[in-house]
Amino acid sequence: MITPETLNEIRRKLEERSTTDKRVIEELRSEIRPLRSEVRRINPRSTTSISLVAADGGNNKVNFDPYFFQLVRVVDSYGRELLLDLASPTTNTDQLSSSHLDKDGTSKSALGLMMKDLGVRTLWELSPMIPKPDEENPKPSWVEVYRDLAEWAALYEMLVKQEGFNTDTLIVRDGLLRSKIFTQKLFTVLLSKIDDAIKEIYRRTKRRVYLVGFSKKSKVLARYRLAFALEGILTQGYPCYVEILPDIQKKAYIWEEYATGSEAEKFVGGRLFMVRFGSRINDPIWPIDIFLPQLEQASQVMGYLLADANDGFPVPFYPRCLQKAHEQAALVGFDMEVMEDMIVGAVRKSFIPQEQDVVDRVMLQSDVSMLRYE
């Protein structure tokens, strides 16, 4: 238990650090002050909205999983499964690459299609964060990178195949249109191919496809919200948005290269906007990336987003299509129990019959260390 003396010391250090770090907020306030006159009203527009989401392995914990399996599953708002795979930190990445792209260059999945079009044959060529097969002690987090690559691949395949775009469509990506997981300039090449695919859809069908990145989690969101509230920006009594210029982004981002500008171009595919879909001053403000080639249509895109966010449930003023995609991707309840049983069955089957009883015994043992939290 923390003693009163320790609490006082923590309070003193917190106040000291807060006073020192306040300069970050003050600098950001001075930068955003001119944005008061740049705030634009959003008028709702109706169109088809769709989102795709990869199942979050971090939220899909199972009690007995000695191999640390991670389900890589990408679904859209309608529940359509766009990509399905399973990996673990010790998976052979050469075999994993071959499961997506044959040696003759034939793609067998959305990820294989993206690899082929980007001119790479293996996953470690696609991303430096994917370990080579002979790499010793690879970081377990590469499986999460693999999941993110799968999500980008599903988006790319959706656009390249040009299926289901019978009306103008807004595609809402879960997360900003920024990435540091691709090798060198491959992300820039991917964005260019996405732009080409969107233009081809319009040429063939006369249907517009808009792409945005929507983030509910951002390391800088709290800074922006506080600075905006202090300066009275986005406090109008109607839905509104404001563009955040690259120079201002650098003031708030911890990693400067993740903001736009110069060398950072290879990491960034969208222009950042701060948006409030509600009409009340305390309604949430969200960071949104609009696909760079579509900046001129920003007001239309915001209108489409507003119409979708107005129907947001259970989170108000949050895109409904994104919430539906998360619901479809989540493994909870009965689905999670079935998944856990399948994992246990697969683990047991990997051992000889005489050792399977040991597996059963270990599985039934409770984690005694967790009792301290009960």
SVG drawing of the C-alpha trace seen along z (x, -y; Angstrom):
<svg xmlns="http://www.w3.org/2000/svg" viewBox="-29 -34 49 77">
<polyline fill="none" stroke="black" stroke-width="0.4" points="0.0,0.0 1.3,-3.5 2.1,-5.6 0.9,-9.2 4.6,-10.3 4.9,-8.5 1.7,-10.0 2.9,-13.5 6.2,-12.8 4.3,-11.5 2.0,-14.6 5.0,-16.9 6.7,-15.2 3.5,-15.3 2.9,-19.0 6.6,-19.7 6.4,-17.7 3.1,-19.2 4.4,-22.7 7.4,-21.9 5.5,-20.0 2.8,-22.7 4.9,-24.4 3.9,-21.7 0.3,-22.7 1.1,-26.4 3.1,-26.0 0.3,-24.0 -2.3,-26.6 -0.3,-29.4 -0.1,-27.3 -3.8,-26.4 -5.1,-29.9 -5.5,-30.9 -7.6,-27.9 -10.6,-29.5 -11.5,-31.2 -10.9,-27.9 -13.6,-25.8 -16.1,-24.5 -19.7,-23.4 -20.6,-19.8 -23.8,-19.2 -25.0,-15.6 -24.9,-13.7 -26.2,-10.1 -24.2,-7.4 -23.1,-3.8 -20.5,-3.5 -18.4,-0.4 -15.5,0.4 -13.1,3.3 -11.5,4.4 -8.9,7.0 -9.8,9.0 -7.9,7.6 -5.8,10.4 -5.1,8.3 -8.8,8.5 -9.1,12.2 -7.2,13.7 -7.6,17.4 -6.7,19.1 -4.6,21.9 -2.5,21.1 1.1,22.3 1.9,21.6 0.6,18.0 -1.7,18.4 -3.0,15.2 -6.1,15.3 -5.7,13.0 -9.2,12.3 -10.4,9.3 -14.1,8.7 -16.2,5.8 -19.3,4.1 -21.6,6.7 -19.7,9.6 -18.0,10.7 -14.7,12.4 -12.0,10.8 -8.9,12.7 -8.3,15.5 -5.1,16.9 -3.4,18.0 0.1,17.3 2.3,17.5 5.6,15.8 7.4,19.0 5.7,19.5 8.1,20.1 7.8,16.9 9.0,18.6 6.1,21.0 3.8,18.2 4.9,16.2 4.3,19.3 0.8,19.6 0.0,16.3 2.1,16.2 3.3,19.2 6.8,19.4 5.5,18.9 4.0,15.5 0.4,16.7 -1.4,14.9 -3.6,17.1 -5.0,14.4 -5.5,10.7 -2.0,10.4 -0.5,12.4 -2.1,10.0 -0.7,7.0 2.8,8.6 2.7,9.4 1.6,5.9 4.3,4.4 7.0,6.6 8.0,8.6 8.0,12.4 8.3,12.7 6.8,11.1 10.1,9.9 10.7,8.0 7.3,6.4 8.0,5.3 11.3,5.1 9.4,5.9 8.7,9.4 11.6,11.7 13.5,13.8 13.2,17.6 16.7,17.9 16.5,15.0 17.1,15.9 14.9,14.7 12.5,12.6 10.3,10.1 6.8,11.7 5.2,8.4 5.8,9.2 2.5,11.1 0.7,7.9 2.5,6.3 1.4,9.2 -2.2,8.6 -1.9,4.9 -0.5,5.9 -3.5,8.2 -5.8,5.3 -4.1,3.1 -4.2,6.1 -7.9,6.6 -8.5,2.9 -6.3,3.1 -8.0,6.2 -11.5,4.8 -10.6,1.8 -8.7,3.7 -11.4,6.3 -13.9,3.5 -16.8,5.6 -19.8,4.2 -19.5,0.6 -23.0,0.1 -23.4,-3.3 -21.0,-6.0 -19.2,-4.5 -17.3,-5.8 -14.6,-3.3 -13.7,-4.0 -10.4,-2.5 -9.9,-1.6 -6.9,-3.8 -5.3,-6.8 -3.9,-6.5 -0.3,-6.3 2.0,-3.4 5.6,-2.6 5.5,1.1 6.3,1.2 9.8,1.5 11.2,-1.8 8.8,-3.4 6.5,-0.5 3.7,-2.3 3.9,-5.2 3.6,-2.7 0.7,-1.0 -1.1,-4.4 -0.5,-5.2 -2.0,-1.8 -5.0,-2.4 -5.5,-5.8 -5.3,-4.2 -7.9,-1.5 -10.3,-4.2 -9.9,-6.1 -10.5,-2.9 -13.7,-2.2 -15.0,-5.6 -13.9,-5.1 -15.8,-1.8 -18.8,-2.4 -19.1,-6.2 -19.2,-5.6 -17.2,-7.6 -15.2,-5.8 -13.9,-7.8 -11.3,-6.7 -10.7,-8.0 -8.9,-6.8 -10.7,-7.1 -8.9,-6.8 -10.5,-6.6 -7.0,-6.1 -4.3,-8.5 -1.2,-9.5 -1.9,-13.1 -5.7,-13.2 -5.7,-14.3 -3.3,-17.2 -5.5,-18.4 -8.7,-18.1 -7.3,-20.1 -5.7,-22.8 -8.9,-23.1 -11.1,-23.5 -8.8,-26.1 -8.8,-28.1 -12.5,-27.7 -12.0,-25.8 -14.7,-23.3 -17.1,-24.7 -19.8,-25.8 -23.3,-24.6 -23.3,-22.4 -21.2,-19.6 -17.9,-21.0 -14.3,-20.2 -10.9,-21.9 -7.9,-20.9 -4.6,-20.4 -1.7,-21.6 1.6,-19.6 3.5,-22.2 0.9,-22.0 1.0,-18.2 4.7,-18.3 4.0,-20.3 1.8,-17.5 3.3,-14.3 5.9,-12.5 7.5,-11.1 7.9,-14.0 8.2,-11.7 4.6,-10.5 3.4,-14.0 3.4,-15.0 6.3,-16.8 9.6,-16.0 10.9,-12.5 7.7,-11.7 5.8,-11.5 6.6,-7.8 4.7,-7.1 1.6,-9.3 -1.3,-8.8 -3.8,-11.3 -4.3,-14.9 -5.3,-15.2 -8.6,-16.8 -10.2,-17.2 -13.9,-16.6 -16.9,-16.9 -20.0,-15.2 -22.2,-16.3 -23.8,-19.7 -22.9,-20.1 -19.6,-21.5 -18.8,-18.3 -19.4,-15.9 -16.2,-14.0 -13.6,-15.3 -12.1,-12.7 -8.9,-12.7 -9.6,-11.8 -7.3,-11.3 -8.7,-12.1 -6.9,-10.3 -4.5,-12.9 -5.7,-12.7 -9.3,-13.4 -8.6,-16.6 -10.7,-18.7 -13.7,-16.6 -13.2,-17.1 -16.6,-18.7 -18.4,-15.9 -16.5,-13.2 -17.3,-14.9 -21.0,-15.0 -21.0,-11.3 -19.2,-10.6 -21.7,-12.7 -24.7,-10.8 -23.1,-7.6 -21.9,-8.9 -25.4,-10.2 -26.6,-6.6 -23.7,-5.5 -24.5,-3.0 -23.6,-2.1 -20.9,-4.8 -22.7,-8.1 -21.3,-10.3 -18.9,-7.5 -19.2,-5.9 -21.8,-3.2 -20.1,-1.2 -16.9,-1.0 -18.8,0.1 -20.6,2.8 -17.2,4.0 -15.8,4.3 -18.9,6.3 -18.4,8.7 -14.7,9.1 -14.9,9.5 -14.5,13.1 -16.6,13.0 -19.0,15.3 -19.7,18.6 -17.4,17.9 -14.5,17.4 -15.3,20.6 -15.4,22.5 -12.0,20.9 -10.5,21.9 -11.7,25.5 -10.2,25.7 -6.8,24.3 -6.8,26.9 -7.7,29.7 -4.9,28.6 -2.3,28.4 -3.3,31.9 -3.1,33.4 0.5,32.2 1.6,34.6 1.6,38.3 -1.3,40.0 0.7,40.7 1.5,36.9 -2.0,35.7 -3.1,36.5 -0.3,34.1 -1.6,31.4 -5.1,31.9 -3.8,31.7 -1.8,28.5 -4.8,26.9 -7.0,27.5 -4.5,26.0 -5.5,22.5 -3.1,19.6 -2.5,19.2 -0.7,15.9 -4.0,14.4 -5.6,15.0 -4.0,11.9 -6.3,9.8 -9.5,11.5"/>
</svg>
